[in-house]
Amino acid sequence: MITFNRAFLVKSHMALAAFILPVALMFFITGALYTWGEKGSYDTETYKLQLRQPMQGNQSWLSQKLIAKLELRDIEIPSGMAKI
């Protein structure tokens, strides 16, 4: 027969509760908001590029061109690495 001491049971219960309680709260809160009609939304923006010729060149040239255009329009420069 397997026996567990009280300290092990209390520690395991606390460890399980540390993971389960936040998840249960999240489901309760988001479920309540969904029930009350707060389903959330998002906006998308589309930008049309007006190119006179296809953009060809190396990556640093394209990155510099993009940063210049974003600064002209007061748009925040995205974080992360540039890639083609």
PDB file of N, CA, C and O in Angstrom:
ATOM      1  N   MET A   1       0.836  -1.179   0.000  1.00  0.00           N
ATOM      2  CA  MET A   1       0.000   0.000   0.000  1.00  0.00           C
ATOM      3  C   MET A   1       0.886   1.250   0.000  1.00  0.00           C
ATOM      4  O   MET A   1       1.870   1.331   0.736  1.00  0.00           O
ATOM      5  N   ILE A   2       0.516   2.219  -0.841  1.00  0.00           N
ATOM      6  CA  ILE A   2       1.304   3.442  -0.947  1.00  0.00           C
ATOM      7  C   ILE A   2       0.825   4.434   0.099  1.00  0.00           C
ATOM      8  O   ILE A   2      -0.374   4.678   0.241  1.00  0.00           O
ATOM      9  N   THR A   3       1.773   4.999   0.826  1.00  0.00           N
ATOM     10  CA  THR A   3       1.412   6.008   1.826  1.00  0.00           C
ATOM     11  C   THR A   3       2.124   7.315   1.480  1.00  0.00           C
ATOM     12  O   THR A   3       3.284   7.317   1.068  1.00  0.00           O
ATOM     13  N   PHE A   4       1.418   8.404   1.654  1.00  0.00           N
ATOM     14  CA  PHE A   4       1.972   9.730   1.408  1.00  0.00           C
ATOM     15  C   PHE A   4       1.963  10.501   2.714  1.00  0.00           C
ATOM     16  O   PHE A   4       1.007  10.441   3.487  1.00  0.00           O
ATOM     17  N   ASN A   5       3.043  11.221   2.942  1.00  0.00           N
ATOM     18  CA  ASN A   5       3.032  12.043   4.150  1.00  0.00           C
ATOM     19  C   ASN A   5       2.348  13.375   3.862  1.00  0.00           C
ATOM     20  O   ASN A   5       2.154  13.753   2.706  1.00  0.00           O
ATOM     21  N   ARG A   6       1.995  14.062   4.908  1.00  0.00           N
ATOM     22  CA  ARG A   6       1.214  15.306   4.802  1.00  0.00           C
ATOM     23  C   ARG A   6       1.974  16.373   4.021  1.00  0.00           C
ATOM     24  O   ARG A   6       1.367  17.072   3.210  1.00  0.00           O
ATOM     25  N   ALA A   7       3.268  16.520   4.236  1.00  0.00           N
ATOM     26  CA  ALA A   7       4.054  17.558   3.553  1.00  0.00           C
ATOM     27  C   ALA A   7       4.039  17.348   2.041  1.00  0.00           C
ATOM     28  O   ALA A   7       3.904  18.309   1.284  1.00  0.00           O
ATOM     29  N   PHE A   8       4.175  16.102   1.599  1.00  0.00           N
ATOM     30  CA  PHE A   8       4.139  15.813   0.166  1.00  0.00           C
ATOM     31  C   PHE A   8       2.775  16.156  -0.420  1.00  0.00           C
ATOM     32  O   PHE A   8       2.698  16.749  -1.496  1.00  0.00           O
ATOM     33  N   LEU A   9       1.711  15.796   0.265  1.00  0.00           N
ATOM     34  CA  LEU A   9       0.373  16.093  -0.226  1.00  0.00           C
ATOM     35  C   LEU A   9       0.123  17.598  -0.311  1.00  0.00           C
ATOM     36  O   LEU A   9      -0.463  18.072  -1.285  1.00  0.00           O
ATOM     37  N   VAL A  10       0.555  18.346   0.688  1.00  0.00           N
ATOM     38  CA  VAL A  10       0.348  19.792   0.687  1.00  0.00           C
ATOM     39  C   VAL A  10       1.150  20.437  -0.445  1.00  0.00           C
ATOM     40  O   VAL A  10       0.625  21.291  -1.159  1.00  0.00           O
ATOM     41  N   LYS A  11       2.404  20.043  -0.615  1.00  0.00           N
ATOM     42  CA  LYS A  11       3.244  20.614  -1.678  1.00  0.00           C
ATOM     43  C   LYS A  11       2.706  20.273  -3.064  1.00  0.00           C
ATOM     44  O   LYS A  11       2.690  21.129  -3.949  1.00  0.00           O
ATOM     45  N   SER A  12       2.270  19.042  -3.258  1.00  0.00           N
ATOM     46  CA  SER A  12       1.730  18.667  -4.567  1.00  0.00           C
ATOM     47  C   SER A  12       0.410  19.387  -4.838  1.00  0.00           C
ATOM     48  O   SER A  12       0.134  19.776  -5.973  1.00  0.00           O
ATOM     49  N   HIS A  13      -0.401  19.564  -3.802  1.00  0.00           N
ATOM     50  CA  HIS A  13      -1.656  20.288  -3.960  1.00  0.00           C
ATOM     51  C   HIS A  13      -1.388  21.750  -4.330  1.00  0.00           C
ATOM     52  O   HIS A  13      -2.080  22.302  -5.185  1.00  0.00           O
ATOM     53  N   MET A  14      -0.408  22.375  -3.708  1.00  0.00           N
ATOM     54  CA  MET A  14      -0.081  23.770  -4.003  1.00  0.00           C
ATOM     55  C   MET A  14       0.488  23.913  -5.419  1.00  0.00           C
ATOM     56  O   MET A  14       0.188  24.883  -6.114  1.00  0.00           O
ATOM     57  N   ALA A  15       1.299  22.958  -5.837  1.00  0.00           N
ATOM     58  CA  ALA A  15       1.861  23.014  -7.194  1.00  0.00           C
ATOM     59  C   ALA A  15       0.757  22.864  -8.237  1.00  0.00           C
ATOM     60  O   ALA A  15       0.750  23.587  -9.233  1.00  0.00           O
ATOM     61  N   LEU A  16      -0.152  21.958  -8.028  1.00  0.00           N
ATOM     62  CA  LEU A  16      -1.268  21.781  -8.958  1.00  0.00           C
ATOM     63  C   LEU A  16      -2.167  23.009  -8.972  1.00  0.00           C
ATOM     64  O   LEU A  16      -2.618  23.434 -10.036  1.00  0.00           O
ATOM     65  N   ALA A  17      -2.429  23.578  -7.811  1.00  0.00           N
ATOM     66  CA  ALA A  17      -3.288  24.761  -7.721  1.00  0.00           C
ATOM     67  C   ALA A  17      -2.652  25.955  -8.409  1.00  0.00           C
ATOM     68  O   ALA A  17      -3.365  26.797  -8.955  1.00  0.00           O
ATOM     69  N   ALA A  18      -1.337  26.047  -8.398  1.00  0.00           N
ATOM     70  CA  ALA A  18      -0.648  27.167  -9.043  1.00  0.00           C
ATOM     71  C   ALA A  18      -0.888  27.163 -10.553  1.00  0.00           C
ATOM     72  O   ALA A  18      -0.858  28.225 -11.176  1.00  0.00           O
ATOM     73  N   PHE A  19      -1.122  26.014 -11.147  1.00  0.00           N
ATOM     74  CA  PHE A  19      -1.392  25.935 -12.579  1.00  0.00           C
ATOM     75  C   PHE A  19      -2.890  25.944 -12.887  1.00  0.00           C
ATOM     76  O   PHE A  19      -3.317  26.554 -13.867  1.00  0.00           O
ATOM     77  N   ILE A  20      -3.666  25.289 -12.077  1.00  0.00           N
ATOM     78  CA  ILE A  20      -5.082  25.132 -12.376  1.00  0.00           C
ATOM     79  C   ILE A  20      -5.883  26.392 -12.058  1.00  0.00           C
ATOM     80  O   ILE A  20      -6.793  26.733 -12.814  1.00  0.00           O
ATOM     81  N   LEU A  21      -5.581  27.093 -10.970  1.00  0.00           N
ATOM     82  CA  LEU A  21      -6.352  28.275 -10.591  1.00  0.00           C
ATOM     83  C   LEU A  21      -6.297  29.359 -11.665  1.00  0.00           C
ATOM     84  O   LEU A  21      -7.356  29.874 -12.024  1.00  0.00           O
ATOM     85  N   PRO A  22      -5.133  29.745 -12.205  1.00  0.00           N
ATOM     86  CA  PRO A  22      -5.135  30.778 -13.251  1.00  0.00           C
ATOM     87  C   PRO A  22      -5.927  30.365 -14.496  1.00  0.00           C
ATOM     88  O   PRO A  22      -6.608  31.194 -15.100  1.00  0.00           O
ATOM     89  N   VAL A  23      -5.842  29.116 -14.872  1.00  0.00           N
ATOM     90  CA  VAL A  23      -6.583  28.643 -16.043  1.00  0.00           C
ATOM     91  C   VAL A  23      -8.080  28.678 -15.763  1.00  0.00           C
ATOM     92  O   VAL A  23      -8.862  29.093 -16.617  1.00  0.00           O
ATOM     93  N   ALA A  24      -8.478  28.249 -14.582  1.00  0.00           N
ATOM     94  CA  ALA A  24      -9.899  28.271 -14.229  1.00  0.00           C
ATOM     95  C   ALA A  24     -10.424  29.700 -14.181  1.00  0.00           C
ATOM     96  O   ALA A  24     -11.537  29.961 -14.636  1.00  0.00           O
ATOM     97  N   LEU A  25      -9.639  30.632 -13.637  1.00  0.00           N
ATOM     98  CA  LEU A  25     -10.052  32.033 -13.606  1.00  0.00           C
ATOM     99  C   LEU A  25     -10.188  32.597 -15.018  1.00  0.00           C
ATOM    100  O   LEU A  25     -11.125  33.341 -15.310  1.00  0.00           O
ATOM    101  N   MET A  26      -9.248  32.237 -15.891  1.00  0.00           N
ATOM    102  CA  MET A  26      -9.308  32.718 -17.267  1.00  0.00           C
ATOM    103  C   MET A  26     -10.590  32.219 -17.945  1.00  0.00           C
ATOM    104  O   MET A  26     -11.288  33.001 -18.590  1.00  0.00           O
ATOM    105  N   PHE A  27     -10.899  30.949 -17.807  1.00  0.00           N
ATOM    106  CA  PHE A  27     -12.107  30.419 -18.415  1.00  0.00           C
ATOM    107  C   PHE A  27     -13.358  31.068 -17.830  1.00  0.00           C
ATOM    108  O   PHE A  27     -14.308  31.342 -18.564  1.00  0.00           O
ATOM    109  N   PHE A  28     -13.373  31.317 -16.526  1.00  0.00           N
ATOM    110  CA  PHE A  28     -14.529  31.940 -15.895  1.00  0.00           C
ATOM    111  C   PHE A  28     -14.716  33.369 -16.406  1.00  0.00           C
ATOM    112  O   PHE A  28     -15.822  33.751 -16.788  1.00  0.00           O
ATOM    113  N   ILE A  29     -13.647  34.153 -16.415  1.00  0.00           N
ATOM    114  CA  ILE A  29     -13.744  35.560 -16.823  1.00  0.00           C
ATOM    115  C   ILE A  29     -14.086  35.681 -18.303  1.00  0.00           C
ATOM    116  O   ILE A  29     -14.988  36.435 -18.668  1.00  0.00           O
ATOM    117  N   THR A  30     -13.375  34.948 -19.161  1.00  0.00           N
ATOM    118  CA  THR A  30     -13.658  35.065 -20.594  1.00  0.00           C
ATOM    119  C   THR A  30     -15.024  34.485 -20.946  1.00  0.00           C
ATOM    120  O   THR A  30     -15.696  34.991 -21.845  1.00  0.00           O
ATOM    121  N   GLY A  31     -15.438  33.443 -20.260  1.00  0.00           N
ATOM    122  CA  GLY A  31     -16.764  32.886 -20.493  1.00  0.00           C
ATOM    123  C   GLY A  31     -17.857  33.856 -20.089  1.00  0.00           C
ATOM    124  O   GLY A  31     -18.865  33.986 -20.783  1.00  0.00           O
ATOM    125  N   ALA A  32     -17.661  34.541 -18.964  1.00  0.00           N
ATOM    126  CA  ALA A  32     -18.642  35.530 -18.521  1.00  0.00           C
ATOM    127  C   ALA A  32     -18.706  36.692 -19.507  1.00  0.00           C
ATOM    128  O   ALA A  32     -19.795  37.148 -19.856  1.00  0.00           O
ATOM    129  N   LEU A  33     -17.554  37.173 -19.955  1.00  0.00           N
ATOM    130  CA  LEU A  33     -17.548  38.275 -20.927  1.00  0.00           C
ATOM    131  C   LEU A  33     -18.225  37.858 -22.230  1.00  0.00           C
ATOM    132  O   LEU A  33     -18.979  38.637 -22.814  1.00  0.00           O
ATOM    133  N   TYR A  34     -17.965  36.646 -22.684  1.00  0.00           N
ATOM    134  CA  TYR A  34     -18.580  36.149 -23.913  1.00  0.00           C
ATOM    135  C   TYR A  34     -20.098  36.051 -23.751  1.00  0.00           C
ATOM    136  O   TYR A  34     -20.852  36.390 -24.664  1.00  0.00           O
ATOM    137  N   THR A  35     -20.536  35.585 -22.581  1.00  0.00           N
ATOM    138  CA  THR A  35     -21.969  35.467 -22.316  1.00  0.00           C
ATOM    139  C   THR A  35     -22.643  36.835 -22.335  1.00  0.00           C
ATOM    140  O   THR A  35     -23.776  36.955 -22.803  1.00  0.00           O
ATOM    141  N   TRP A  36     -21.967  37.863 -21.836  1.00  0.00           N
ATOM    142  CA  TRP A  36     -22.519  39.216 -21.790  1.00  0.00           C
ATOM    143  C   TRP A  36     -22.359  39.963 -23.109  1.00  0.00           C
ATOM    144  O   TRP A  36     -22.715  41.138 -23.200  1.00  0.00           O
ATOM    145  N   GLY A  37     -21.830  39.301 -24.127  1.00  0.00           N
ATOM    146  CA  GLY A  37     -21.753  39.897 -25.456  1.00  0.00           C
ATOM    147  C   GLY A  37     -20.458  40.609 -25.784  1.00  0.00           C
ATOM    148  O   GLY A  37     -20.358  41.227 -26.844  1.00  0.00           O
ATOM    149  N   GLU A  38     -19.466  40.545 -24.918  1.00  0.00           N
ATOM    150  CA  GLU A  38     -18.168  41.174 -25.197  1.00  0.00           C
ATOM    151  C   GLU A  38     -17.294  40.143 -25.901  1.00  0.00           C
ATOM    152  O   GLU A  38     -16.563  39.394 -25.253  1.00  0.00           O
ATOM    153  N   LYS A  39     -17.371  40.107 -27.215  1.00  0.00           N
ATOM    154  CA  LYS A  39     -16.654  39.071 -27.956  1.00  0.00           C
ATOM    155  C   LYS A  39     -15.339  39.560 -28.534  1.00  0.00           C
ATOM    156  O   LYS A  39     -14.585  38.761 -29.088  1.00  0.00           O
ATOM    157  N   GLY A  40     -15.039  40.847 -28.423  1.00  0.00           N
ATOM    158  CA  GLY A  40     -13.779  41.369 -28.924  1.00  0.00           C
ATOM    159  C   GLY A  40     -13.808  41.581 -30.420  1.00  0.00           C
ATOM    160  O   GLY A  40     -14.694  41.090 -31.119  1.00  0.00           O
ATOM    161  N   SER A  41     -12.834  42.312 -30.895  1.00  0.00           N
ATOM    162  CA  SER A  41     -12.743  42.575 -32.325  1.00  0.00           C
ATOM    163  C   SER A  41     -11.300  42.964 -32.653  1.00  0.00           C
ATOM    164  O   SER A  41     -10.462  43.122 -31.765  1.00  0.00           O
ATOM    165  N   TYR A  42     -11.045  43.109 -33.911  1.00  0.00           N
ATOM    166  CA  TYR A  42      -9.728  43.572 -34.348  1.00  0.00           C
ATOM    167  C   TYR A  42      -9.902  44.362 -35.632  1.00  0.00           C
ATOM    168  O   TYR A  42     -10.867  44.169 -36.372  1.00  0.00           O
ATOM    169  N   ASP A  43      -8.973  45.240 -35.882  1.00  0.00           N
ATOM    170  CA  ASP A  43      -8.989  46.063 -37.079  1.00  0.00           C
ATOM    171  C   ASP A  43      -7.827  45.663 -37.976  1.00  0.00           C
ATOM    172  O   ASP A  43      -6.739  45.346 -37.495  1.00  0.00           O
ATOM    173  N   THR A  44      -8.061  45.679 -39.260  1.00  0.00           N
ATOM    174  CA  THR A  44      -6.980  45.413 -40.202  1.00  0.00           C
ATOM    175  C   THR A  44      -6.819  46.628 -41.102  1.00  0.00           C
ATOM    176  O   THR A  44      -7.792  47.288 -41.466  1.00  0.00           O
ATOM    177  N   GLU A  45      -5.591  46.901 -41.446  1.00  0.00           N
ATOM    178  CA  GLU A  45      -5.300  47.996 -42.362  1.00  0.00           C
ATOM    179  C   GLU A  45      -4.563  47.415 -43.559  1.00  0.00           C
ATOM    180  O   GLU A  45      -3.686  46.563 -43.412  1.00  0.00           O
ATOM    181  N   THR A  46      -4.922  47.878 -44.725  1.00  0.00           N
ATOM    182  CA  THR A  46      -4.266  47.433 -45.944  1.00  0.00           C
ATOM    183  C   THR A  46      -3.625  48.637 -46.603  1.00  0.00           C
ATOM    184  O   THR A  46      -4.255  49.684 -46.757  1.00  0.00           O
ATOM    185  N   TYR A  47      -2.389  48.485 -46.985  1.00  0.00           N
ATOM    186  CA  TYR A  47      -1.667  49.547 -47.668  1.00  0.00           C
ATOM    187  C   TYR A  47      -1.362  49.088 -49.082  1.00  0.00           C
ATOM    188  O   TYR A  47      -0.875  47.977 -49.295  1.00  0.00           O
ATOM    189  N   LYS A  48      -1.651  49.948 -50.041  1.00  0.00           N
ATOM    190  CA  LYS A  48      -1.370  49.629 -51.425  1.00  0.00           C
ATOM    191  C   LYS A  48      -0.056  50.297 -51.817  1.00  0.00           C
ATOM    192  O   LYS A  48       0.108  51.507 -51.657  1.00  0.00           O
ATOM    193  N   LEU A  49       0.865  49.509 -52.325  1.00  0.00           N
ATOM    194  CA  LEU A  49       2.155  50.036 -52.755  1.00  0.00           C
ATOM    195  C   LEU A  49       2.054  50.537 -54.181  1.00  0.00           C
ATOM    196  O   LEU A  49       1.496  49.874 -55.055  1.00  0.00           O
ATOM    197  N   GLN A  50       2.599  51.705 -54.395  1.00  0.00           N
ATOM    198  CA  GLN A  50       2.619  52.261 -55.745  1.00  0.00           C
ATOM    199  C   GLN A  50       4.056  52.181 -56.246  1.00  0.00           C
ATOM    200  O   GLN A  50       4.882  53.048 -55.958  1.00  0.00           O
ATOM    201  N   LEU A  51       4.331  51.144 -56.986  1.00  0.00           N
ATOM    202  CA  LEU A  51       5.691  50.912 -57.462  1.00  0.00           C
ATOM    203  C   LEU A  51       5.791  51.251 -58.946  1.00  0.00           C
ATOM    204  O   LEU A  51       4.965  50.831 -59.756  1.00  0.00           O
ATOM    205  N   ARG A  52       6.800  52.002 -59.270  1.00  0.00           N
ATOM    206  CA  ARG A  52       7.044  52.306 -60.685  1.00  0.00           C
ATOM    207  C   ARG A  52       7.774  51.147 -61.353  1.00  0.00           C
ATOM    208  O   ARG A  52       7.620  50.902 -62.550  1.00  0.00           O
ATOM    209  N   GLN A  53       8.550  50.460 -60.580  1.00  0.00           N
ATOM    210  CA  GLN A  53       9.292  49.307 -61.091  1.00  0.00           C
ATOM    211  C   GLN A  53       9.397  48.287 -59.966  1.00  0.00           C
ATOM    212  O   GLN A  53       9.287  48.645 -58.794  1.00  0.00           O
ATOM    213  N   PRO A  54       9.604  47.037 -60.305  1.00  0.00           N
ATOM    214  CA  PRO A  54       9.746  46.027 -59.242  1.00  0.00           C
ATOM    215  C   PRO A  54      10.936  46.358 -58.341  1.00  0.00           C
ATOM    216  O   PRO A  54      11.993  46.770 -58.819  1.00  0.00           O
ATOM    217  N   MET A  55      10.751  46.176 -57.048  1.00  0.00           N
ATOM    218  CA  MET A  55      11.839  46.452 -56.105  1.00  0.00           C
ATOM    219  C   MET A  55      12.844  45.317 -56.155  1.00  0.00           C
ATOM    220  O   MET A  55      12.538  44.175 -55.814  1.00  0.00           O
ATOM    221  N   GLN A  56      14.008  45.645 -56.571  1.00  0.00           N
ATOM    222  CA  GLN A  56      15.083  44.660 -56.587  1.00  0.00           C
ATOM    223  C   GLN A  56      16.280  45.288 -55.915  1.00  0.00           C
ATOM    224  O   GLN A  56      16.502  46.494 -56.017  1.00  0.00           O
ATOM    225  N   GLY A  57      17.012  44.508 -55.261  1.00  0.00           N
ATOM    226  CA  GLY A  57      18.188  45.018 -54.577  1.00  0.00           C
ATOM    227  C   GLY A  57      18.505  44.154 -53.390  1.00  0.00           C
ATOM    228  O   GLY A  57      17.876  43.125 -53.141  1.00  0.00           O
ATOM    229  N   ASN A  58      19.505  44.607 -52.663  1.00  0.00           N
ATOM    230  CA  ASN A  58      19.879  43.812 -51.502  1.00  0.00           C
ATOM    231  C   ASN A  58      18.984  44.169 -50.320  1.00  0.00           C
ATOM    232  O   ASN A  58      18.237  45.147 -50.365  1.00  0.00           O
ATOM    233  N   GLN A  59      19.064  43.393 -49.298  1.00  0.00           N
ATOM    234  CA  GLN A  59      18.168  43.524 -48.157  1.00  0.00           C
ATOM    235  C   GLN A  59      18.376  44.839 -47.426  1.00  0.00           C
ATOM    236  O   GLN A  59      17.398  45.445 -46.988  1.00  0.00           O
ATOM    237  N   SER A  60      19.603  45.301 -47.278  1.00  0.00           N
ATOM    238  CA  SER A  60      19.834  46.546 -46.536  1.00  0.00           C
ATOM    239  C   SER A  60      19.235  47.739 -47.284  1.00  0.00           C
ATOM    240  O   SER A  60      18.713  48.656 -46.649  1.00  0.00           O
ATOM    241  N   TRP A  61      19.301  47.746 -48.615  1.00  0.00           N
ATOM    242  CA  TRP A  61      18.717  48.838 -49.395  1.00  0.00           C
ATOM    243  C   TRP A  61      17.199  48.866 -49.216  1.00  0.00           C
ATOM    244  O   TRP A  61      16.610  49.929 -49.013  1.00  0.00           O
ATOM    245  N   LEU A  62      16.571  47.691 -49.291  1.00  0.00           N
ATOM    246  CA  LEU A  62      15.126  47.618 -49.104  1.00  0.00           C
ATOM    247  C   LEU A  62      14.723  48.042 -47.686  1.00  0.00           C
ATOM    248  O   LEU A  62      13.716  48.727 -47.512  1.00  0.00           O
ATOM    249  N   SER A  63      15.500  47.641 -46.674  1.00  0.00           N
ATOM    250  CA  SER A  63      15.198  48.007 -45.292  1.00  0.00           C
ATOM    251  C   SER A  63      15.292  49.518 -45.106  1.00  0.00           C
ATOM    252  O   SER A  63      14.437  50.120 -44.456  1.00  0.00           O
ATOM    253  N   GLN A  64      16.322  50.129 -45.672  1.00  0.00           N
ATOM    254  CA  GLN A  64      16.479  51.581 -45.556  1.00  0.00           C
ATOM    255  C   GLN A  64      15.329  52.305 -46.232  1.00  0.00           C
ATOM    256  O   GLN A  64      14.820  53.292 -45.701  1.00  0.00           O
ATOM    257  N   LYS A  65      14.914  51.827 -47.397  1.00  0.00           N
ATOM    258  CA  LYS A  65      13.801  52.441 -48.125  1.00  0.00           C
ATOM    259  C   LYS A  65      12.505  52.337 -47.305  1.00  0.00           C
ATOM    260  O   LYS A  65      11.743  53.300 -47.217  1.00  0.00           O
ATOM    261  N   LEU A  66      12.269  51.184 -46.718  1.00  0.00           N
ATOM    262  CA  LEU A  66      11.075  50.976 -45.905  1.00  0.00           C
ATOM    263  C   LEU A  66      11.079  51.864 -44.670  1.00  0.00           C
ATOM    264  O   LEU A  66      10.061  52.479 -44.352  1.00  0.00           O
ATOM    265  N   ILE A  67      12.193  51.940 -43.976  1.00  0.00           N
ATOM    266  CA  ILE A  67      12.285  52.768 -42.770  1.00  0.00           C
ATOM    267  C   ILE A  67      12.041  54.233 -43.104  1.00  0.00           C
ATOM    268  O   ILE A  67      11.375  54.940 -42.349  1.00  0.00           O
ATOM    269  N   ALA A  68      12.579  54.694 -44.235  1.00  0.00           N
ATOM    270  CA  ALA A  68      12.363  56.083 -44.650  1.00  0.00           C
ATOM    271  C   ALA A  68      10.876  56.347 -44.897  1.00  0.00           C
ATOM    272  O   ALA A  68      10.359  57.383 -44.477  1.00  0.00           O
ATOM    273  N   LYS A  69      10.188  55.434 -45.566  1.00  0.00           N
ATOM    274  CA  LYS A  69       8.756  55.604 -45.840  1.00  0.00           C
ATOM    275  C   LYS A  69       7.928  55.574 -44.550  1.00  0.00           C
ATOM    276  O   LYS A  69       6.981  56.347 -44.404  1.00  0.00           O
ATOM    277  N   LEU A  70       8.280  54.689 -43.620  1.00  0.00           N
ATOM    278  CA  LEU A  70       7.552  54.613 -42.357  1.00  0.00           C
ATOM    279  C   LEU A  70       7.744  55.889 -41.537  1.00  0.00           C
ATOM    280  O   LEU A  70       6.798  56.383 -40.924  1.00  0.00           O
ATOM    281  N   GLU A  71       8.958  56.418 -41.528  1.00  0.00           N
ATOM    282  CA  GLU A  71       9.221  57.651 -40.778  1.00  0.00           C
ATOM    283  C   GLU A  71       8.466  58.829 -41.378  1.00  0.00           C
ATOM    284  O   GLU A  71       8.016  59.711 -40.647  1.00  0.00           O
ATOM    285  N   LEU A  72       8.321  58.855 -42.709  1.00  0.00           N
ATOM    286  CA  LEU A  72       7.569  59.930 -43.350  1.00  0.00           C
ATOM    287  C   LEU A  72       6.115  59.945 -42.894  1.00  0.00           C
ATOM    288  O   LEU A  72       5.510  61.009 -42.764  1.00  0.00           O
ATOM    289  N   ARG A  73       5.564  58.777 -42.656  1.00  0.00           N
ATOM    290  CA  ARG A  73       4.149  58.657 -42.280  1.00  0.00           C
ATOM    291  C   ARG A  73       3.936  58.552 -40.776  1.00  0.00           C
ATOM    292  O   ARG A  73       2.812  58.326 -40.328  1.00  0.00           O
ATOM    293  N   ASP A  74       4.997  58.712 -39.989  1.00  0.00           N
ATOM    294  CA  ASP A  74       4.922  58.589 -38.522  1.00  0.00           C
ATOM    295  C   ASP A  74       4.357  57.248 -38.085  1.00  0.00           C
ATOM    296  O   ASP A  74       3.538  57.177 -37.169  1.00  0.00           O
ATOM    297  N   ILE A  75       4.801  56.186 -38.748  1.00  0.00           N
ATOM    298  CA  ILE A  75       4.392  54.825 -38.382  1.00  0.00           C
ATOM    299  C   ILE A  75       5.556  54.187 -37.633  1.00  0.00           C
ATOM    300  O   ILE A  75       6.711  54.304 -38.045  1.00  0.00           O
ATOM    301  N   GLU A  76       5.247  53.518 -36.542  1.00  0.00           N
ATOM    302  CA  GLU A  76       6.283  52.896 -35.724  1.00  0.00           C
ATOM    303  C   GLU A  76       7.010  51.808 -36.515  1.00  0.00           C
ATOM    304  O   GLU A  76       6.386  51.016 -37.221  1.00  0.00           O
ATOM    305  N   ILE A  77       8.314  51.783 -36.389  1.00  0.00           N
ATOM    306  CA  ILE A  77       9.131  50.796 -37.099  1.00  0.00           C
ATOM    307  C   ILE A  77       8.988  49.454 -36.391  1.00  0.00           C
ATOM    308  O   ILE A  77       9.178  49.382 -35.176  1.00  0.00           O
ATOM    309  N   PRO A  78       8.658  48.384 -37.123  1.00  0.00           N
ATOM    310  CA  PRO A  78       8.464  47.074 -36.496  1.00  0.00           C
ATOM    311  C   PRO A  78       9.756  46.560 -35.853  1.00  0.00           C
ATOM    312  O   PRO A  78      10.857  46.851 -36.321  1.00  0.00           O
ATOM    313  N   SER A  79       9.600  45.807 -34.793  1.00  0.00           N
ATOM    314  CA  SER A  79      10.757  45.185 -34.169  1.00  0.00           C
ATOM    315  C   SER A  79      11.053  43.867 -34.889  1.00  0.00           C
ATOM    316  O   SER A  79      10.212  43.346 -35.622  1.00  0.00           O
ATOM    317  N   GLY A  80      12.220  43.353 -34.675  1.00  0.00           N
ATOM    318  CA  GLY A  80      12.580  42.089 -35.299  1.00  0.00           C
ATOM    319  C   GLY A  80      13.572  42.264 -36.420  1.00  0.00           C
ATOM    320  O   GLY A  80      13.969  43.379 -36.759  1.00  0.00           O
ATOM    321  N   MET A  81      13.959  41.161 -36.980  1.00  0.00           N
ATOM    322  CA  MET A  81      14.957  41.165 -38.056  1.00  0.00           C
ATOM    323  C   MET A  81      14.258  41.235 -39.406  1.00  0.00           C
ATOM    324  O   MET A  81      13.200  40.640 -39.612  1.00  0.00           O
ATOM    325  N   ALA A  82      14.878  41.979 -40.321  1.00  0.00           N
ATOM    326  CA  ALA A  82      14.347  42.076 -41.681  1.00  0.00           C
ATOM    327  C   ALA A  82      14.755  40.840 -42.461  1.00  0.00           C
ATOM    328  O   ALA A  82      15.858  40.320 -42.293  1.00  0.00           O
ATOM    329  N   LYS A  83      13.854  40.377 -43.318  1.00  0.00           N
ATOM    330  CA  LYS A  83      14.167  39.251 -44.197  1.00  0.00           C
ATOM    331  C   LYS A  83      13.339  39.351 -45.451  1.00  0.00           C
ATOM    332  O   LYS A  83      12.256  39.938 -45.453  1.00  0.00           O
ATOM    333  N   ILE A  84      13.846  38.784 -46.501  1.00  0.00           N
ATOM    334  CA  ILE A  84      13.138  38.812 -47.787  1.00  0.00           C
ATOM    335  C   ILE A  84      12.511  37.453 -48.018  1.00  0.00           C
ATOM    336  O   ILE A  84      11.860  37.239 -49.041  1.00  0.00           O
TER     337      ILE A  84
END
